[in-house]
Amino acid sequence: MHSCEFCGSTLADRKCYFCEKYCCTTCMTDDRTRCKQCYIHKRKLGIKKLLKRNKLVLGLIGFL
């Protein structure tokens, strides 16, 4: 198990979708996709990172 990079808890079982840091459930938002720091700073993914993470979906759309 990883430790939470925000509060130091040893129960970091999730990874933030935006900053890719390990977080515990108390440091995540309610939708469990981003940490509270990314939520406060309203971070968004760049086009390059967005395409890289969704290449399977884009490949399926291109195939259809």
Protein Blocks (a to p, Z undefined) as FASTA:
>chain_A
ZZdfklopakbcbdcfklopacdfklpcfkopacfklmmnopacdfklmmmmmmmmmmmm
mmZZ
